[in-house]
Amino acid sequence: MTSKFKPLLFSLLLVYCSTNTFAQDDLMNLLNEQSEEKNEKVSATFKSTKVINAQTNETVFGKTLDFRIGHRFGSIGDNSGGGAHTLWGFDVSQDIRIAFEYGITDNFTVGLSRSKHKENLEGLFKGRILQQTTNNKVPVAVTVFTSMAITPEKDVNGYYSRLKDDDRGRRGDDDNERENVFARRISYASQLIIARKFSSNFSLALMPTYVHRNFVPDPDDENGLFSVGAAMRFKFTRSLALVADYFHTFSSLRDEKDSGYFPPLGAGLEIETGGHVFTIMLTNASYFLESEFIPYTTDDWADGGYKFSFNISRNFRL
Protein backbone atom coordinates (compact mmCIF):
# COMPACT_ATOMS: atom_id res chain seq x y z
CA MET A 1 0.00 0.00 0.00
CA THR A 2 1.43 3.36 -0.99
CA SER A 3 1.90 6.02 1.62
CA LYS A 4 -0.64 8.38 0.01
CA PHE A 5 -3.49 5.94 0.75
CA LYS A 6 -2.62 5.46 4.43
CA PRO A 7 -4.14 8.80 5.66
CA LEU A 8 -7.33 8.06 3.70
CA LEU A 9 -7.62 4.57 5.18
CA PHE A 10 -7.03 5.90 8.69
CA SER A 11 -9.77 8.54 8.19
CA LEU A 12 -12.24 5.92 6.98
CA LEU A 13 -11.50 3.69 9.99
CA LEU A 14 -11.95 6.62 12.35
CA VAL A 15 -15.33 7.52 10.83
CA TYR A 16 -16.45 3.88 11.00
CA CYS A 17 -15.45 3.49 14.66
CA SER A 18 -17.12 6.74 15.64
CA THR A 19 -20.31 5.80 13.81
CA ASN A 20 -20.31 2.35 15.40
CA THR A 21 -19.75 3.83 18.87
CA PHE A 22 -22.62 6.28 18.49
CA ALA A 23 -24.86 3.48 17.21
CA GLN A 24 -24.02 1.35 20.24
CA ASP A 25 -24.69 4.28 22.57
CA ASP A 26 -28.04 4.91 20.91
CA LEU A 27 -28.90 1.21 21.18
CA MET A 28 -27.95 1.12 24.89
CA ASN A 29 -29.98 4.26 25.58
CA LEU A 30 -32.96 2.70 23.81
CA LEU A 31 -32.61 -0.53 25.81
CA ASN A 32 -32.31 1.43 29.07
CA GLU A 33 -35.42 3.43 28.24
CA GLN A 34 -37.32 0.24 27.43
CA SER A 35 -36.09 -1.36 30.67
CA GLU A 36 -37.28 1.64 32.67
CA GLU A 37 -40.66 1.41 31.01
CA LYS A 38 -41.05 -2.28 31.92
CA ASN A 39 -43.69 -2.98 34.50
CA GLU A 40 -41.77 -5.70 36.34
CA LYS A 41 -43.15 -6.89 39.68
CA VAL A 42 -41.05 -6.76 42.82
CA SER A 43 -40.77 -10.18 44.48
CA ALA A 44 -39.75 -11.39 47.94
CA THR A 45 -40.56 -8.21 49.82
CA PHE A 46 -40.53 -10.55 52.81
CA LYS A 47 -39.23 -14.10 52.74
CA SER A 48 -42.14 -15.69 54.57
CA THR A 49 -45.86 -15.18 55.05
CA LYS A 50 -45.21 -14.09 58.67
CA VAL A 51 -42.57 -11.94 60.34
CA ILE A 52 -42.87 -12.77 64.06
CA ASN A 53 -46.41 -11.94 65.14
CA ALA A 54 -47.37 -10.02 62.01
CA GLN A 55 -48.55 -11.24 58.64
CA THR A 56 -46.61 -10.11 55.56
CA ASN A 57 -47.84 -9.19 52.10
CA GLU A 58 -46.49 -12.49 50.76
CA THR A 59 -48.79 -15.28 49.61
CA VAL A 60 -47.95 -18.92 49.02
CA PHE A 61 -47.04 -19.74 45.40
CA GLY A 62 -49.74 -21.43 43.36
CA LYS A 63 -50.10 -25.21 43.84
CA THR A 64 -47.69 -25.05 46.79
CA LEU A 65 -48.35 -26.16 50.37
CA ASP A 66 -46.65 -24.23 53.18
CA PHE A 67 -46.36 -26.32 56.35
CA ARG A 68 -45.69 -24.16 59.41
CA ILE A 69 -44.89 -24.89 63.06
CA GLY A 70 -44.62 -22.20 65.71
CA HIS A 71 -43.71 -22.49 69.40
CA ARG A 72 -43.87 -19.95 72.23
CA PHE A 73 -42.04 -20.75 75.46
CA GLY A 74 -42.56 -19.02 78.82
CA SER A 75 -41.28 -15.63 79.94
CA ILE A 76 -37.56 -15.38 80.57
CA GLY A 77 -37.41 -12.73 83.32
CA ASP A 78 -37.87 -13.45 87.05
CA ASN A 79 -40.46 -10.69 87.41
CA SER A 80 -42.65 -12.34 84.78
CA GLY A 81 -42.59 -15.86 86.18
CA GLY A 82 -39.38 -16.96 84.48
CA GLY A 83 -35.90 -17.40 85.86
CA ALA A 84 -33.87 -20.47 86.66
CA HIS A 85 -36.76 -22.49 88.13
CA THR A 86 -38.42 -22.57 84.68
CA LEU A 87 -35.08 -22.76 82.83
CA TRP A 88 -35.77 -19.17 81.74
CA GLY A 89 -39.07 -20.13 80.18
CA PHE A 90 -38.04 -23.31 78.38
CA ASP A 91 -40.03 -25.48 80.81
CA VAL A 92 -43.22 -23.63 79.83
CA SER A 93 -45.18 -23.97 76.61
CA GLN A 94 -47.40 -20.91 76.20
CA ASP A 95 -48.65 -21.76 72.72
CA ILE A 96 -47.97 -24.13 69.81
CA ARG A 97 -49.40 -23.61 66.33
CA ILE A 98 -49.46 -26.04 63.42
CA ALA A 99 -50.67 -24.59 60.13
CA PHE A 100 -51.18 -25.60 56.51
CA GLU A 101 -51.37 -22.80 53.96
CA TYR A 102 -52.07 -23.56 50.29
CA GLY A 103 -51.61 -21.32 47.27
CA ILE A 104 -54.67 -21.60 45.04
CA THR A 105 -52.83 -19.25 42.68
CA ASP A 106 -49.76 -17.08 43.17
CA ASN A 107 -52.08 -14.37 44.52
CA PHE A 108 -54.56 -16.26 46.69
CA THR A 109 -53.83 -18.37 49.76
CA VAL A 110 -56.13 -20.34 52.04
CA GLY A 111 -55.12 -22.04 55.26
CA LEU A 112 -56.06 -24.00 58.35
CA SER A 113 -54.34 -24.03 61.72
CA ARG A 114 -54.68 -25.43 65.21
CA SER A 115 -53.23 -23.73 68.30
CA LYS A 116 -52.63 -25.10 71.77
CA HIS A 117 -54.07 -21.98 73.43
CA LYS A 118 -57.82 -22.48 73.86
CA GLU A 119 -57.50 -25.27 71.25
CA ASN A 120 -58.24 -22.62 68.62
CA LEU A 121 -59.09 -23.84 65.14
CA GLU A 122 -58.43 -21.16 62.53
CA GLY A 123 -59.40 -20.69 58.90
CA LEU A 124 -57.58 -17.97 56.97
CA PHE A 125 -57.54 -16.28 53.59
CA LYS A 126 -54.92 -13.98 52.07
CA GLY A 127 -55.13 -12.25 48.69
CA ARG A 128 -52.95 -9.78 46.79
CA ILE A 129 -54.57 -6.55 45.62
CA LEU A 130 -51.47 -4.73 44.33
CA GLN A 131 -47.84 -5.73 43.77
CA GLN A 132 -44.99 -3.22 43.79
CA THR A 133 -43.26 -2.61 40.45
CA THR A 134 -39.64 -1.80 39.67
CA ASN A 135 -40.52 1.46 37.91
CA ASN A 136 -42.51 2.67 40.95
CA LYS A 137 -45.71 3.09 38.97
CA VAL A 138 -47.06 0.89 41.76
CA PRO A 139 -44.94 2.01 44.74
CA VAL A 140 -46.30 -0.43 47.32
CA ALA A 141 -47.68 -3.94 47.61
CA VAL A 142 -51.14 -4.34 49.13
CA THR A 143 -52.56 -7.60 50.48
CA VAL A 144 -55.70 -8.41 52.47
CA PHE A 145 -55.78 -10.99 55.23
CA THR A 146 -58.76 -12.32 57.14
CA SER A 147 -59.23 -15.16 59.60
CA MET A 148 -61.85 -16.76 61.82
CA ALA A 149 -60.98 -18.75 64.94
CA ILE A 150 -63.24 -21.10 66.89
CA THR A 151 -62.48 -22.57 70.28
CA PRO A 152 -64.16 -25.84 71.30
CA GLU A 153 -63.91 -24.73 74.94
CA LYS A 154 -67.40 -24.00 76.24
CA ASP A 155 -66.21 -22.06 79.28
CA VAL A 156 -64.43 -19.34 77.31
CA ASN A 157 -61.28 -18.15 79.11
CA GLY A 158 -62.51 -19.93 82.24
CA TYR A 159 -64.87 -17.02 82.81
CA TYR A 160 -67.85 -18.95 84.08
CA SER A 161 -65.85 -21.24 86.33
CA ARG A 162 -64.41 -18.16 88.08
CA LEU A 163 -67.80 -16.61 88.77
CA LYS A 164 -69.35 -17.14 92.16
CA ASP A 165 -72.97 -18.29 92.36
CA ASP A 166 -74.16 -14.87 93.52
CA ASP A 167 -72.29 -13.23 90.60
CA ARG A 168 -74.11 -15.50 88.17
CA GLY A 169 -77.41 -14.61 89.78
CA ARG A 170 -76.82 -10.87 89.59
CA ARG A 171 -75.85 -11.13 85.94
CA GLY A 172 -78.83 -13.32 85.14
CA ASP A 173 -76.58 -15.97 83.58
CA ASP A 174 -77.93 -19.37 82.83
CA ASP A 175 -74.82 -21.60 83.01
CA ASN A 176 -75.82 -24.14 80.40
CA GLU A 177 -77.26 -21.62 78.00
CA ARG A 178 -74.39 -19.12 78.23
CA GLU A 179 -71.58 -21.67 78.10
CA ASN A 180 -72.97 -23.56 75.13
CA VAL A 181 -73.77 -20.62 72.83
CA PHE A 182 -71.59 -21.46 69.85
CA ALA A 183 -71.21 -17.89 68.61
CA ARG A 184 -69.49 -16.87 71.84
CA ARG A 185 -66.54 -19.07 70.93
CA ILE A 186 -65.78 -17.31 67.63
CA SER A 187 -63.35 -14.45 66.96
CA TYR A 188 -62.34 -12.68 63.77
CA ALA A 189 -59.40 -10.69 62.42
CA SER A 190 -59.14 -8.56 59.27
CA GLN A 191 -55.99 -6.85 58.06
CA LEU A 192 -54.78 -4.64 55.23
CA ILE A 193 -51.05 -5.16 54.66
CA ILE A 194 -49.22 -2.31 52.91
CA ALA A 195 -45.57 -3.16 52.18
CA ARG A 196 -42.63 -1.73 50.26
CA LYS A 197 -39.25 -3.18 49.36
CA PHE A 198 -36.90 -0.21 49.50
CA SER A 199 -33.85 -2.20 48.39
CA SER A 200 -32.74 -5.79 48.01
CA ASN A 201 -31.94 -5.74 51.73
CA PHE A 202 -34.64 -3.66 53.42
CA SER A 203 -38.45 -3.92 53.55
CA LEU A 204 -41.18 -2.28 55.64
CA ALA A 205 -44.88 -2.99 56.14
CA LEU A 206 -47.85 -1.30 57.83
CA MET A 207 -50.88 -3.32 58.93
CA PRO A 208 -54.16 -1.63 59.90
CA THR A 209 -55.99 -4.40 61.76
CA TYR A 210 -59.45 -4.98 63.17
CA VAL A 211 -60.14 -7.78 65.66
CA HIS A 212 -63.60 -8.76 66.85
CA ARG A 213 -64.33 -11.20 69.66
CA ASN A 214 -67.90 -12.30 70.10
CA PHE A 215 -67.28 -12.76 73.81
CA VAL A 216 -64.94 -10.86 76.15
CA PRO A 217 -64.51 -11.91 79.80
CA ASP A 218 -63.91 -8.35 81.04
CA PRO A 219 -67.10 -6.21 81.02
CA ASP A 220 -64.92 -3.10 80.59
CA ASP A 221 -63.30 -4.47 77.44
CA GLU A 222 -64.43 -3.85 73.85
CA ASN A 223 -65.56 -6.64 71.56
CA GLY A 224 -64.03 -4.89 68.57
CA LEU A 225 -60.49 -3.52 68.62
CA PHE A 226 -58.62 -1.49 66.01
CA SER A 227 -54.82 -1.63 65.93
CA VAL A 228 -51.96 -0.70 63.63
CA GLY A 229 -48.92 -2.89 63.20
CA ALA A 230 -45.50 -2.26 61.67
CA ALA A 231 -42.91 -4.78 60.51
CA MET A 232 -39.41 -4.66 59.05
CA ARG A 233 -36.86 -6.99 57.50
CA PHE A 234 -33.17 -6.20 57.05
CA LYS A 235 -31.13 -8.77 55.14
CA PHE A 236 -27.42 -8.63 55.98
CA THR A 237 -26.11 -11.83 54.40
CA ARG A 238 -27.34 -14.12 51.65
CA SER A 239 -29.33 -16.26 54.10
CA LEU A 240 -29.68 -14.16 57.30
CA ALA A 241 -32.01 -11.26 58.08
CA LEU A 242 -33.09 -9.28 61.12
CA VAL A 243 -36.88 -9.04 61.54
CA ALA A 244 -39.11 -7.13 63.95
CA ASP A 245 -42.78 -6.18 64.36
CA TYR A 246 -44.95 -4.12 66.71
CA PHE A 247 -48.67 -3.49 67.24
CA HIS A 248 -50.40 -0.57 68.93
CA THR A 249 -54.03 -1.14 69.91
CA PHE A 250 -56.50 1.71 70.21
CA SER A 251 -58.57 0.85 73.28
CA SER A 252 -59.88 2.93 76.14
CA LEU A 253 -59.18 0.05 78.52
CA ARG A 254 -55.61 -0.47 77.25
CA ASP A 255 -54.86 3.25 77.27
CA GLU A 256 -55.32 3.32 81.03
CA LYS A 257 -52.18 3.31 83.13
CA ASP A 258 -51.55 -0.03 84.85
CA SER A 259 -54.24 -1.70 82.73
CA GLY A 260 -52.13 -4.85 82.61
CA TYR A 261 -52.06 -4.89 78.80
CA PHE A 262 -48.98 -4.16 76.68
CA PRO A 263 -48.27 -3.67 72.96
CA PRO A 264 -47.02 -6.86 71.27
CA LEU A 265 -43.37 -6.42 70.26
CA GLY A 266 -41.06 -8.98 68.68
CA ALA A 267 -37.54 -9.10 67.26
CA GLY A 268 -35.56 -11.98 65.84
CA LEU A 269 -33.27 -13.60 63.32
CA GLU A 270 -34.56 -15.16 60.10
CA ILE A 271 -32.55 -17.99 58.56
CA GLU A 272 -33.19 -19.27 55.03
CA THR A 273 -31.94 -22.78 54.32
CA GLY A 274 -33.11 -24.06 50.96
CA GLY A 275 -36.82 -24.78 51.15
CA HIS A 276 -36.97 -23.91 54.86
CA VAL A 277 -37.39 -20.53 56.52
CA PHE A 278 -36.46 -20.71 60.20
CA THR A 279 -37.06 -17.73 62.50
CA ILE A 280 -35.86 -17.55 66.10
CA MET A 281 -37.10 -14.58 68.11
CA LEU A 282 -38.06 -12.92 71.36
CA THR A 283 -41.54 -11.51 71.87
CA ASN A 284 -43.79 -10.54 74.78
CA ALA A 285 -46.83 -11.98 72.95
CA SER A 286 -47.87 -15.36 74.33
CA TYR A 287 -50.16 -16.42 71.48
CA PHE A 288 -50.05 -16.72 67.70
CA LEU A 289 -53.47 -15.68 66.40
CA GLU A 290 -54.28 -12.02 65.78
CA SER A 291 -57.48 -12.35 67.80
CA GLU A 292 -55.39 -13.55 70.75
CA PHE A 293 -52.06 -11.70 70.85
CA ILE A 294 -53.47 -8.25 69.97
CA PRO A 295 -56.05 -8.10 72.81
CA TYR A 296 -54.38 -10.43 75.33
CA THR A 297 -50.68 -9.51 75.55
CA THR A 298 -50.16 -9.03 79.29
CA ASP A 299 -46.36 -9.35 79.60
CA ASP A 300 -44.02 -6.38 79.65
CA TRP A 301 -40.57 -6.36 78.05
CA ALA A 302 -39.32 -4.13 80.89
CA ASP A 303 -40.15 -6.88 83.42
CA GLY A 304 -38.55 -9.67 81.41
CA GLY A 305 -41.86 -10.71 79.86
CA TYR A 306 -40.24 -11.64 76.55
CA LYS A 307 -40.28 -15.27 75.46
CA PHE A 308 -37.99 -17.33 73.28
CA SER A 309 -39.98 -18.48 70.25
CA PHE A 310 -39.48 -19.95 66.83
CA ASN A 311 -41.30 -20.41 63.52
CA ILE A 312 -40.43 -23.05 60.93
CA SER A 313 -41.81 -23.00 57.39
CA ARG A 314 -41.39 -25.67 54.70
CA ASN A 315 -42.83 -25.47 51.18
CA PHE A 316 -44.00 -28.50 49.20
CA ARG A 317 -44.76 -28.22 45.51
CA LEU A 318 -47.91 -30.24 44.77
N, C-alpha and C positions, 0 to 999 in steps of 0.2 A: 504494500500500500504506500503510495507516495505521500510525502509530508503535507502536500496541500489539501489532501482529503481528511487528514486527522482532525483539524479543528471543526470541520463540518460534522464528522461522525460524533465527536464529543458533544457538540451542540444538540444533535438529534437525541443522543442518549440522555442528556440533561432534561430536555423537554419531555421525553417519555417518562422518566422517573418522576418528574414533578407532576405530570398528569395522572400517573398511576397513584401517587401519594394522595393527591386531592380526591381522587375517586374513592380510595379506601377510606379517607376521612369522612366523605359524604355518606358512604355506605354504613360506617360505624355510627354516625350521627342518626341516620335513619333507623338503624336497629335499636339504638338507645331510646329514640322517641317511641318506637313501637313497643319496646319493653316497658316503658313508663306508662303507656296507655293500656297495657294488659291488666285485666281485672282478676289477678291471681289471689286465691284465698290464703289467708294466714292459717297455718296449722299448728297444733301443739302449743296453744297458749298456756295451758297447764298439761302436765303429763298424765294426770289421772282425773277421774270424775269427782274426786273429793280432795280437799287440801288436808285439813285436820278435822275440824267440825263442819266446815263449810263445803257446799257443793261448788263445782266449777262449771264453766260454760261447756266443758267437753262432754260429748256423748259417745257411747260405745259404737264402734264401727259396725256397719251392716253385716248381718249373719255372723256376729261374733258374740260369744258369751263371756262376760266378765264375772269371775268368781272372786268374792271379797270376804275377808275375815278381819274383824276389828276386835281389839281387846283393851279394856280400861282397867288398870289396877287401882289400888287404894291410894289415898293421899300420902305424900312423902313426909311432910312436916309433923313434928310432935304436936303442935297446937291444933292440927286438923285430924288427929287420930292416927297419925303415922308413927314414924320413929322405928327404933330397933325391934320393938316387940311385934311389929307387923312386917319386919324386914323392909322397912321404908315403903310400905304399900304393896309389896309383891305377894304377901299372904292373902290379900283381899282382891276379889274380883267384882268390881263395880258393875261392869256391863260387858257383854260379849255379843257381837253381831255377825251373823252369817247372811250374805246377800248374793243373789244371782241377778245380774243385769244383762239384758239382751238387746242388741241393736237390730231393730226392725229394718231400718235403713241407716245410712251414715248420720242422719239428722234426728232420728227418733229412737228413744230408748225406753224400755219398760223393765220393771224389776220387782222382785219380791225379796223380803228379808224377815228374819226372826231375831229378836233381841232377848237377852236374858232378863233385862229390867222389865218388870210387869208382863213378861212373856209376850211383848208386843209383836204383832204380825203386821208388816207394812207392805203396801202396794205403792209403786212410784211410777211417775212418767216424767221424761225430760225431752224437750224438743227445741231445736235451733230455730230462731227467728231470723237472725242476721249473723253473717260471718265476716270478720275483718278482712280487708283486702290490702294488698301490698302498696297500691297507689293512694291509699287513704280516702278513696271515694266512699268507702264504708269504714269509718275510723274505729269502730268497736264491734265486738261480738255480743250478741244478745241471745240468751237461752231462757226458757221457762222451765220451772221445776214444780211439781206438785206431788203430794203424797197423802195417804190416809193410813192411819195406824189403829189397830183394834187390839185391846187387851182382853184375854179370856177371863181375867180376874173379875169376879163379881163385886167384891168389896174394894172399889177403886182406891188406891193409895192407902188402904187400911183405914179409911175414914170412918166407916160405920162401926168397925170393931173398937175404935177409940172413943166413940160416943158413949156417955153414960145413959142409963135408961131415962132419967129425967130430961136429958138433953134431947133425946129422940122424941119424947112426948111434947116438949115445947116447940120443936120444929115440925111436929105433925108428920114425922117420917113413919112410913110403914116399911119395916125392915125388908121383907120379902119383895115388896113391890119396887122399892128404891134400888135395892142391890141387883135386881135382875133386869132392870131396864137396859136393853142392849145399847141404845143410843148413847148412854152415859159413858160407855167404854170406848168411844171413838174420838179421835183427834185428827186434825188436818194441818197441813202446812203448804203454803204457796210462796213461790220465790221467783223474782226476776233477776237474772244474773247478767250483769253488764261488765264485760272484760275487755282488756286491751293488752296486746303484746307489744311492749315498747322497743324491745330488741330481742335478739336471740337468747338473751340471758335473763330478762326481767319482764314480769307480767304482773298486772294488778286486776282486781275485780271488786265490784260493789254489788251488794245483794239486798235490795229491799225485800223484806220477808213479813208475811202475815201468818200467825199461828192461831188456830181456834181449837179449844178444848171444850167438848160438850159438858164436861163436869170438872169443876175445880173444888178441891177440899177446903180452901180458905174462902170464907164468905166475903172477904175484902179484896179478893183477887178478881181480875177480869177474865172472862172466857176467851176473848179475842185480844191478841197482843200484836203490835206492830214493832218490828225491829229492823235495823240496818246493819249488815255485815260488811266487812272488808277482808280481802285476802291478798297475799302476795307470794310470788315465787322468784327466787334468785338462783340461777344456775351458775355454779362456779367451777365445775369440771364437767367432763363429758357425761358422767353418770350421777353426779351429786348436786343437790339443790337445797337451799334453805327455804322453808315454807312457814307461813304464819297466817292466822286469821283471828278475827275479833268481831263480837256482836254487841251492839247497844240496843237495849229494849226500852221502848217508851211506855212506861207504866207508872201510874200514880203510886201504887204500892211499892214498886221497886225504886222509885225516886226518893222514898223516905230514907232518912239516915237510920242506920242499924236495922234495915228491913230484913237482913239475913240473905238477900239475893245479891249476886255479883255478875258482872258481864262475863260471858264465856271468852276465854283467851287461850290460844294455843300456839306453840312454836315447835318446829322440829326439823329433822333431816330426812330428805327424800332420796332414796337410792333406787336407780334403775338397773336391773340386771336381766337383760334379754326380754323375755315376755313377762317378767315380774316387775311390779313397782312396790317397793317396801318403804314404808314411812314410819320412823320412830320419833316420838314427840312427847312433850309435856303439855298438859292442859288442866285447867281447873274444872272442866265440864265432866260430869260423871257418866253421861249417857250419850248415845249416838244420834238418836232421831231428833229432828228439828223441834218437834212438838214436846220433847223432853228436855233437851239441854238449854234451849232458849228460856223457858219459864222456870226451870228447876235447878239452875246452877247455884249452889249454896256454899261453895268453897272459895276461899279468898287466897290469891297468890301470896299476899303479904303474910299470911299465917301458915304458909307451907301447904296450901290446899291443892297444889298441882300434883298430877298423877302421871306416872310413866304409862305410855300407851303405844300401840302400834296398829297399823293397817297394812294388809297384804292384798295385792290385786294380781290376778293371773287371767290372761285372755286365752280363749280357746276359739279357734276358727271352725265354725260348723258348716 
